[in-house]
Amino acid sequence: MIRPAVFNTNRLPPALRRLTPAAPVAALLALILLFFHQMAFSNLILARGDTFLYFYPYWDAAAEALRAGRLPLWNPYLFMGAPFLANSQVGLFYPPNWPLWLLFDAPTAVKASILLHLAIAGCGAYLAARQTLALGRDGALATAVTFALGGYLTAQVEHVNQLQGLAWLPWFLVVLGRCARERPLPRAVAIGRTATALAGLFALQLLAGHTQTAFITGVAVLLYGGGVWLAGYLTRRQAEGLPFRFAAQRVAQRLPLALLLGVGLAGVLAAVQLLPTQELAQLSARQGGLPANEVLSFSLHPLLLPRALLPGFGQSLFSEYVAFVPLTLLLLAFVGGWQWRGWHGVLPAVVLVAAGLLLALGIFNPLNWLLARLPGFNLFRVPARWLVLYALGVALLAGAGWQVAWAHFQMRARAAVDALADGPRPALARPLRLG
């Protein structure tokens, strides 16, 4: 097992030392702007799909009402009229939307929101890697880039409110990491802090208007917490497993109640949107759940897995099926899963990867036929959206793999430098023979 090398920032000048913690975030933001330079620095707009046909009109109407100081309850322009505020996908009460609607026209506001939420997703993934795997800044940056600029999130930019909700997913792992590693606190205090943080994040996802994302996130929290507990259980008789047992104990004591309280408080915080949406949902075809064949529609076919998970050079897949990461980062993910502080250290991330793939298979996984009849699961279509769990898990593993590879490179480079430095000395020490 290779231990990560740590760069000694004390050798830097004081001015640079103060900037060091912010450097990875600045690099991440620069990479996002570089990747989306046409969106960020030109007047080009997204002109297809849900963005063009759905979000531009709704955002324009919401912005007009906001500027006029009016609460838009009704949309008179759709057929003979339809509820406007009750349609949660508008995101009328989602706080990050308000300044964008006030400052920009709808297409520009959408572009700004996409860039903003990719940055939020990347920063969350960076902190999640630091909190859950204790990665260094370089490994955490690799995690952030893999998640924020990987195939899954970048394929979702047309689904604006879905992207807005997904951007907060890594922040839940930040909360879980602190829950597992936090210094001993009174149980009520620890549960209260965790529940409050979870409530704020769930409320943001619900107000963004994509309820399925909030449901997927809730399952992800349970899966990741279960992975932490499993790592502690499997290492209960190993001396090196002591930190994992402590983490598992804290998660088992705090997470279940904190999650219940957090979901309840999130419902209160988001009630201004949830109550009218629930009234509208009474008239929806999804009221009472969907039939299993509808729930399992848009499942990821097993034969499409290579095209979904690997970069392609041919015809693009349907955007819901895209979850590729660059091959180098995928190889690093394998390295991270194999080498990072023992397999139990990355077990929660591996759980996310496995669950994401199995649930995304939908109709092709017999287990999903049972899940499709359970409350919650029976409300949503497109099982392929579970691929976000795979994307986040792989990003964490890629960061761990980068850390291992960088430590290995530093060790080899140091050995090579030492060999070069020590090589000439014996030759100089020998007596010179003449003749």
N, C-alpha and C positions, 0 to 999 in steps of 0.2 A: 504494500500500500504506500502511495506517495503522499507525503504531507505537503500542503501548499506552502510555497515560499511567500514571504511577506516583504514588501518593499518598505524600507525604513524612510519614512517621510521626514524624520528629524534632520536628515542631511540636507534638506532643501532650505533655501532662504525663507525667512518668516513670511514674506508676502506670498510666495508660492505655496507654502504650507497651508495658509488659510484658504487658498483656492482649491486645494486638492480634493476635499470632499464634494465640491460642486462640479469638478471636471467631468466625471462620468455622465452626469445629467446634461451638462452642456453638450457633450459629444453625442448623446442620444438625440437631443433636440436638433442638432445640426444634421444628423443622419436622416431624421424624419423629413426635414425641409429639403434635403438633397434628393431623397427618394421621391418625394411629391413636389418637386420644384415647379412643375407646370401648374399644379393646383395652387401652390403658394405664391408664385411670382408672375402669373399671367392672368389674362381675363378669360381663359378657358373655363368651362363649367362642365359638370357631369350632365350628360344629355341623353340618358336612357334609363329604363327600368323604373323602379319605385321612386328613385330620387326625382326624376323628371315629371313623372305622372302623378305622384302622390305627395311627396314632401314639399316640393316647391309651392304648389297651390295652398297647402295647409299652413306652411310657415309664413307665406305672404299674408294670408288672412289673419293669422295670429298676431303678426307684427303690426298690421294695420289697426287691429283692435287694441293692442297694448299702447301704441302711440296715441290713440284717441281716448285712453283711459276707460275703455269699455270691456266688460266681461262677455266674451263671445259664447253664448249658450247655444246658438242655433246657426246652422249653415243653410241659408236659403237658396244657394246656387247649385246644390246637388239634387237632381230630380225635383221632387216637390218639397225638398227640405230634409235635413237630417241633423241629429244632435252633433254639436261641434265640441264643446267642452268635455262631454262624456266620452268622446273618442280618445282614449289614453295615448294613442300613437301620435297625437299632435304634440304631446309633451308640454302642454300649456303651463304646468306648474313646476317644470324641471328648471331649477335655478340657473344653470349655465346657459340656457337658451335665451334668457331675458336680455342680457347685454348684447348678444349677437343680433337679436331682432331689432333692438333699438338703434344699433350702429350700422347695420348692413342691409342690403336687399337680400331676398331669400336665397338666390344661388350663392352669393358670397358668404352668407351666414352658414350655409351648409358646408362649404369648403372650410371655413374657419372651425366649425364644430368637429369635422373629421380630423383635422390636424390637432386640435386641442385634445380630443379623446384618444388619439393614438399616443400623444405625449403622456396623458394620464395613465393609459395602459402600460406604457413603457416604464414610467416612474414606479408604478405599483409593482411590476414584475421585478424591477431592480431591488426595491425594498423587501419584497417577498424572498428573493434569493439571499439577501443579507440576513433576514430574520429566521428563515426556516432552515437553510443549509449552512448558514454562517460563511457564505462565500465572501471573498475579497471583492474590491471594487471592480477589478477587471472581469472576474467571473460573473458578477452580478450584472455588469454591462452587457456581457454576452447573452445572458438570460433576457434582459430587457429588449435587446435588438431582435433576438429570435422571436419573441412573442409579439412585439409591436409591429415589426416589419415582416413577420412570417406570412405564409400564404393564407392562413385562416382569417386574421383580422383584416388584411388588405383586400381580401375578397368580399368583405362585408361592408365596404364603405358606401355602397348603394343603399344599404339598409341602415339608415342613419340612427334611428332610435335603438336598434339592436346593437350597433357599435357603441352607442352611448352607454348602454347597460353593461356590455361586456368589458368596457374599459375599467370598470370598478371591480371586476372579478379578482385580479391579483391582490387587491387591497384586503380582501377577506383573508388571504393567506398571511398577510402582514399581521393582522389581528390574531390569527391562530398561532403564528410564530411567537408573538409576545405572550400569548396565553400559556404556551408550553414552556417558555424559557424565562418568564418573569420571576423576579425574586419572590420568596415566600410572602404572601399577603393574607390578611384575613379572608376567608372564603367568600363572604358576602361582598367585600370590596372588589376582589378579583372578578367575580361573576358580574357585578354591576358594571365595571369598566368594560369588560368584554361585550356584555349585552348592549351597552350604549353605543359602542363602536359598530357592532353588527347592525344595530337598528338604523344608524345613520346611513350606512352603505346600502342596506336593503331598501330604505326609503328612496334614495337616489335612483336605484334601478327601477323601482316601481313607478316613480314620477317620470322617468325617461320614456315609459310607455311600452316596454316590451316585457310582458309578464313572464313569458317562457324563459327569458334570460334569468330572471330572479329565481324561478323554480330550479333551473339548472345549477345556479349558484348555490342554492340551499343544499342540493344533493352533493355538490362538490365539497362543501364545508364538512358534511358528514363523512364523505369518503376520505378526505384528507385527515380529518381527526381520527377516523378509524385506522388509517395507515400509521399514524403516530402511535396509537395504542398498540397496534400489531407489532410494530418494531420493538416497543418496550417489552411486550409479552414474549417474543421470540428470543430476546437477549436476556431473559430474566436470570439465567444461570451463567452468564458470561461477565467477567470482570469489566470488560470494555463497554458493556451495555448499560452501565450505571446511568449516564446522562439520558439515555433513551427511556429508561424506566422512570426516572423523575419526570421527564416530559409527558410520558404516557399517563402517569398518575395525575399530573396537573390537568391534562386535557380531559381525562375521565371524570374528574371532580368538578370541572368548571363548564365544559362545553355544552353538555345537554341542556342544562337549565339556562345558560346564557343564550343559547340559540333560540329556545322557546320564548324567553323574555324579549330577545332582540326582534324576532318576527312579530310578536304582538305589538311592541312599541313602534316598529316600522309601519304597521298597519294604521296606527294612530297618526303618525307623522304624515303618511301619504293618504289619509282618509279624504282629504279635499278632492283627490282624483279618484280614489277607489270607489267611493260611494256612488257617484254618478255613473261611473263605468259599470258597476255591478247592476245598476238599474237598466242600463242599456243592454247588458249581457243577458238579461231575462228574455230579450227578444231575439237572441242570437241562436243560430243552429248548434252552437257548442254548449248551450245550457244543458247541464246534466251530463256532459261528457260526449265524446265522439265515439263512433263505432271503431273497432280495432283496425279495420282496413284503412280508415281515414287517419288514425293515429300513426300508423306505420307507413304512410305514404311518404315518398322522398327518402327512402332508406338507401344507405350506401351499399351498393352491390359489392360482394367480396372481390370480384374480378376487376373492379375499379380501384381497389386499394393502392396498387402501385402508382397509378396516375394521380390519385388523390394525395398521396403522402410524399411523392418524389417530384422534383421539378420536371416539367415537361416542355417539349419543343414543338409539339403538334397542336391539334385543336384543343381549346380549353374545355375543361369540364364545367358543368353547372356550378355556379358560385358556392352553393351550399355544400358541395362535395370537396372543396379545395382546402387542404390543410398541410401543404408541403412546407418544408424548411430546406435551405441549401444543404447539399450533400455533406459538405465539411462540418456543418453544425450537427447534422444527423449522426455522423460518425463520432463527433464529440459527445453527443448524448449517450451513445453506447459506452464510450470510455467513462463518462461520468457515472453511469449506472453500475459499471463493473468495478471502478477503482476508488470512488469517493468515500473515504473513511468507512469502508465496509458497506456491504449491500444494504444493511438496515438503515444507514443514514439517508438513503434516497428512496426508501420503500414507499413513503407517502406519494412522492412524485410518480413512481412506477404504478401505483394504484390508480392515479389520475389517468395515466396513459392507457392502461388496460381497460379501465371503465369507459373512457371516451370512445375507444375503438369498438368495444362490444356493444355499447348502446347505440352507436352510429349505424351499426349493421341493420338495426330495425327488424324488418320482416325476415331477414336471413339469420337471425339469432333466436332460437326457440324461447329463451328467457323473456324476450321482449313481448311475446304474445301474452305472457302473464302480466308483465308490467303495464301493458296497454289497457288493462282493465282496472288498474288501481287508481284511486283518486289522485289528482294532480297529473299523473302521467297521461290520463285519458282526456286531458284538456287541450293537448298540443300536438301538432303534426311535425313533420320533418325531423326524424330521428338523427339525421346527419348533423344537426346543430350541436349534438353532444361532442363533436370533434373538437370543440373549444377546450375540453378537458385534456384531450390528447395534446393540443397545441401548447397549453400551459405546462403540462408535465414534461414534455420534450424540451421546452425552453429552460426549465429548471435543471434538467439533466445535462443540457448543452452547456450551461454555465458551469456546472460541476466539472464537466469534461474539459472545458477550457482551463479551469483552474489546475487540474491535474496535468494537462499537457504543458501549460506554462511553467509549472514547477519542475517538470521533467526537463524541459528545455533549459531552464536556468541551471539545474544541476549539471547537465551535460556541458553547458557553456562554461560553467565555473571549473569543471574538471579539465576541459580543454585548455583554458587559460592557465590553470595550475601546471598542467603538463608542459605547456610552452615555457612557462617561467622556470620550471625546475629542470627542463631538459638540458640546457647548455652547462649547468653547474658541474656535473661530474667530468665533463670533457675539459673544462678549464682547470679542474683540480689535478688532472693527470700530468705527470712530468713530460716535458717535450723531449721526444727521442730524435736524435739526429743520426743520420747515416742509416 
